[in-house]
Amino acid sequence: MPDIGRREVLEKSSKATVGAGLAGLAGCLGDSGDGGDSGGGDGSDGGSSSSEPVTLGAAISKSGQLAANGKAFSDGYNAFVRWLNEENGGLNVGGETREVELIEYDDESNCETAVRLVTRLIEEDDADIILGPYSSGCVYATVPAVKQRNKVMIQGSGIADRIFEDHNQDNVWVFGTTPPASLYIQGSVAFPAENGAESLGMFSDQGTFAQSLRAGAKAEAERQGMEILVDETVPQDARDLSSPIQKMVDAEPDFVMFNTHLELSVLAQRAAKEQGLSPELVYGGSGVSETEYWDALGGDALDTNYYTTWSPEIEISGNPPFMGNQQAIEFYGGYAEGSDSLDPVSSRRISGMQVIQVAAWAIEEAGTTDNDAIREALLSADFTGIFGVDINFQDDGTLQQGGFTGQIQGKTEQPIVYPGNVATGEPTYPRRPWDHDVRQQE
């Protein structure tokens, strides 16, 4: 079993000391040893300081098939923990100032491993709150481990509806900081339909997440009167997508969806170009807004649509706890600058930061690390998340807010194009053909 990231606040730094000198640290973390020395200084809001940290535990994919997305969430987790310790002075827990410690293990993109590691985080590491692993499948697999031990899980990557339908009907212990797939995907189907697309072809991998997207897409296509011409399912570890792509080539749908993760979406785009699939619009799946997608495809990624709840242009009204979108982008940029291990800011990195934001808010609101109290605080939450999502959990632990549709228009140009009231750029519709000059120039 992997033993990576044991009691890791930052991948390259030791943990911060909470106390009088913490807020004045100039971009470096103090080395306090295990538990630290509070120094007896002033805590936030006048609370007394403590050497006992608040511990957040995560099994996250840093290797294997889901590593690109898992690492992005981990980057966000680590960035916000660093901000809480260096800039915020830790957390005020019932009048006591406590630093935050992140315990991370690599689940190697294996859900069985994730279950073992989550159990280890609870039983051996005594983590106060569990942060979700990456992917709906691994979140789904690990929920029984937290429920059996009355432990709260806060997560942003498991958006499959069945996580909440199967696990949260009797007793809510998992909270999703990203809206569920059935809501998330609606706009991505409505957008081409409203632009004249009358038919849909799609493949979905066998994973829990992808199958939720598939169900949501089918329901929205039916509402929009869109005919489904191709509906294929492929293995999550597929290495040849020529068959489902050829079925789409033969059927000639107006709109094509790749309901899958980043790696398979890259394979699908390559197969689509090779086999001459050129619909009016392509929805690329999870993670296509990440830098790794552009790095793999270059100009062939242009005009691909994706769903998101985030854009760097979003300005937030109100007063989000700890920080808002622009402050998060600025802090993460400084944190990542000059690092060999941290990639640029992206939706998944900010989503990771929002998971920590919600966990930190709940602990301060509860005034304790007792999980029953934290759970009650989360069920009564009503505030704005980092990038404008309303953090107002329903009785099943979900947020009832739809996502936005973005479009890749360049390596760093990925505007939201739907719905119009939040659009940050004009859409390209229909997409440009594979041999269009602009693709060759990118």
N, C-alpha and C positions, 0 to 999 in steps of 0.2 A: 504494500500500500504506500502511496506517495507520502513524503513528509517534507513538503515544500512550503516555505513561507511561515514557519512556526513563529507565532507571536510577532507578526510582521506589521508594523505601523506603516512603514514605507519600505520599498524594495531596496533602497540604497542608504537608508538612514536609521538611526536608533530613535526610540520614542522620545517625545517631548516631556519635559517636566512641567507640571502645572503649579503655578504659584506666582509670587510677586513679579518675578523676572520674565515670565513666559510671554506676556503680551509684547514685551520689548525685544524679543529675539529678532535679529536681523537676518531672516531667511535661512537660519540653520536650526537644527534640532539639538536640544541638550541631551547628553548621555546620562540618564539617571539610574541605569541598572533596572532590574526587574522590579516593578512596583513604583520606583522613583522616590524622590524626596521632595515633599511638597514645599518645604522651606517655610511653611507657616505664613505665606503671603496672602494678599487679597485675592479672593476668587471672584468670578463674575457675579454681578448683582449683590455683592457684599457677602456671599456665602463663605463658609470656612473651607479650607482645602483638605484634600485627603489623598493618601498614597494608593488607595484602592481604585484601579481603573474601571471604567465601563468597558466591557469587552463585546465586540461585534465579531461574529464568526461567519466565514464564507467558504464553501467548497465551490470553486470556480474553474472553468476550463482555460488553462494557460498552455495546454498542449493538446494535440489531437485535432479532430475535424472542426471543432467549434472554437478553436483557440483565438481566432481573430476577433470574434464577437465577445468571447469570455474575457479576453485581455482588456478589451475596451471598457467593459463594466468594471473590471478590477482597477483600471486607471482612474475611473471616476470615484470608486470607493476610496482609494488611497488619497486622492486629491482632497476630497472633502474632509477626511479624517485629519489630514495635515492642517487644513484650514481651521478646523475646530480646535486643535491643540495650539497652533501657533498664533492665530489671529483672534479666536474667540475666547481663548483662555480655558478651554475644556467645556464641560457641561455643568450646569447648576442642577444638581439632583437633590431636591428637598433641602436646599440651602447649603449644600456641600459641593464644593468645586472638585470635579473629577476629570482626569484626562481620559481620552478615548483610545482604546487599543484595538487594532484590527488583527484577527487571526485568520490567515488564509491558507488553504491547501489547494493543490492542483488536482482536480478530479479527472484529468486527462480525457475530457469529453465522454466519459463513461458514467451512465446514470447509476449503475450498481455501486461504482466507486463513490459517487456523490452521496449515496445513502449511507455508506459506511463512514464517510468523513463527517457528514452532518451529525450522525450519532456520536462520533468521537468528539466533535465540538461541544455537544451538550453534556455528555457524560464524563469526559476526561478534562476538557478545557474549561468547562463551566461557563460557556459564553452566555452573556445576558440576552442577546437577541441574535437570531440567525438571519443572515442575508441570503437571498436566493441564489442558487447556481444559475448558469446560463442555459437557456432553452426551456420550452414548456415541458418537454419530456422529462428532463431532470428535476424540474420543480415538482411536477406531478409525482414523480417517484419518491421524492424526499418529504412530501407533506405528512405522510403517516408517521414518520420518525419524529417530527416536531409535535404533532397532535397527541401522540401517545405520551409525550413528556410535558404537555401543557406549555410548550415553548412557542413564542411568536416568531413567525417568519415574515419579513418584509422584502419584497422582491419586485423587480421591474422588467424581467425578461420572460416570465411565464405568463403568456396572455391567452392561452387556450381556454375556452369557456369551460371545458370539462374539469379543469383544476378546481374551479369554484363550485360548479354544479355537483361534482362527486364528493368533494372534501369539506365544503363549508356550509352545507345545509343544516347540519345539526349543531355545529359549534365552530365558530370562526377563529382560526389561528393563522391563516395565511392571508396577507394583504398585498394586493397588486397595485403598484404605483403607476402602471400603464393600463389604459382601458383594454377590456377583453377583445379578442380577435373579431367577434361578431360585429362589434361597433367599429373597430379600427379599420376594417377593410371596406366598409360601405362606400366611402368617398372615392376610393380607387376604382370602383366599378361604376359608380354614378358619373364620374368625370367623363370617361369615353362615351358612355351612353348619351349624356347630354350634348356631346359633340357629334352624334350621329352614328356611333358604332352599334350595329344590330346583332352581332354574333360574337361568341366567346369560345376560345380554345384554351385549355389549361392542363398542366400537370402539377401534381402535388406529391411531395414525398410522404412516406408513411408515418412521419413523426406526429406527435400530438399537436404541436403548433401548426404545422402545415395542414393537417386535416381540419382544424378549426377555421383556418383561412379559407379552405375549400368550401366548407359548409356555409360560411358567411358570404363568400363570393357567389355561390349558387343561389342563395336566398335573395341577395341584392340583384343579381342578374334577372331573376324571375320577376321581381318588383319592377324592374326597368323594362321588361318585355324583351330581353336580350336572349337569343337562342344559343344554347350551349352545344357546340359542334364537337368538341373534344374534351374529355374529362378522364385523364389518366392518372394512375398512382404509380410511383417509382420508389425503390429502396432509398433510404437516407444516404447510403454509401454507394450509390450508383456511380459508375464510371463511364457509362455509355448512354447518352440520351437521344441517340439517332432515331429510335423508334417513335417515341412520343412527338418529337419534333417533325418527323416525316408525316405523321398523322395530321398535324396542324398544317403542314405544307399542302397536303392533299385537300383538306377541308376549307382552307383559305378563310379563317375567321378574321373579323375586323380587329379584334382585341385579343391579346395573348397574355396569359398570366403564368408566371413561374412561382408557384407557392412552395418556397423552399428556402434554404439557408444560402449564405453568400457563395460558398464553394460550388454548390450545384448550379446556382444561377450563372456563375462564370462559365461553367461547362455548357449550359443551355444556350447562352448567347453565342458561344463559339460554334456550337452545332447549328444554331439558327442561321448564322452567316454562311457557313459551309453548305447548308442544304437549301439556302435561298428562301427562308421564311422571312417575310417582310410585311407584317401587318401594319395597321394604322397606328397602333400603340402597343408597347410592351410594358407590363408590370413585372419588375425584376425580383421581388421577394425581400427577405430579411437581410439587412446588412449592406444593401447595395449603395447606400449613401456613405459608407466607410471608405477611407482612402485606399484600402486594399483592393476594392472593386475596380476603381479607376486604374490603379497600378497594374492590374491583371489584364484589363481590356483596352485602356486608352480611349481613343475616339469611338470605338465600338460600343462604349457605354452610353454615348450621347442619346438623349431623348428618352431614356429609360425612366419609368415612373416608379415611385416607392411610396410607402406610407410612413408617417412620422407624427409625433406630437410636438416636434421641436424645429426651430429654425434659429440661426444666430441673429436674425433681424428682429425677433419677437421682443417687443417692449412690454413689460408687465406693469399693470396698474396695481395699486394697493401696496401692501407691505409684506412680502414673503418672509417667513422666519429665516434668519441667518443671512440669506443672500438671494438675489434674483438672477435672471438669465444673463444679463450683461456682466454682473459682478462675477458670476461663475465662469464665464468665458475668459474674463480678464485674469482671474486667479489661476485657472487651469493653464492658460497660456504662459504665465510666469513660472508655474510649477514645472511645465513640460520643457521649457526653453533650455536648450543645451543638453537634454537628456538623450541617451542612446536607447532607452527602453520605453519612452512615452511617445505616443503618436499625437498628431494634432487633435484639437477639440472636434467632437462629432456628437451626433444624437445619442449614441450609446454611452459615451463618456459622461455627457450631461445627465443621462438617465441614471447612471451609476451614482452620480453626485446626488440626484434627487432621492434615491433610496436611502442614503445616509441622512439627508435632510429630514426625511419623514421619521426615521428611527430616532434621531437626536431630538426632534420636536416632541415625540411621544414620551421619551424618557423624562425630559424636562417637565412636560405637562403632567405626567403621572407623579413626578417627584420621587420616583423610586425605580429600581430595576425589576421589581416584582412583575411578572408577566401578566397576571390577571389585571393589574392596574394599567399596564401599558396597553393591553388589548382594549380595555374600556376607553382609554384616551383616544385610541385610533378610531373606534366606532363613533366617537363624538367629534372627530376632527372636522374642521371647516376652515381651511386656509388655502392660500395659493402656493403651488409648487414652484420650483426654480424656473421652469420655462412656461408657466401660465396654466398648467393643468389644475383644475379645482380638486384639491385633496379633500374629498367628502365621501368617505367610504359607505357603500350600501351594506345592508345586513349580510350579504354574502362575501364581503371583502373586496368588491370591485369598485372601480370608478366608472361612472356612466357618462363618459364624454368621448365623442368620436375623434378619430385622427384626421390628419391633413394629408393631402397628396402633394408630394414633391416631385421634381423632375431634374435629372442630371443634365445640365447644360454646359458643363465644363468641369475641370478638376476641382475647382473651388466655387463653382457656380451651380447651386442646387436649390433654386427658389421653390417655395410653396406655390403651387399653381391652382389649388382647389381646396376649399371653396373660395369664392371670390372675395368674401369679406375679410379673409386673412391672407390672401395671396400676396406674395412679395415679388412676383415676377410674372411675365406673360408666358403661357404654355406654348410649346412647339407641338402642333397637331395639324395634320398627321406627322408622324416621325419621318425623318429623312432616310432615304434608302441607304443600303450598305455602301454603295459606291459614290455617295455624295462627297463633294470636295471637302466639306468641313470636317468630315470624319478622318480624312487622310492628313489633315493639317494638325490635328490634336495629338 
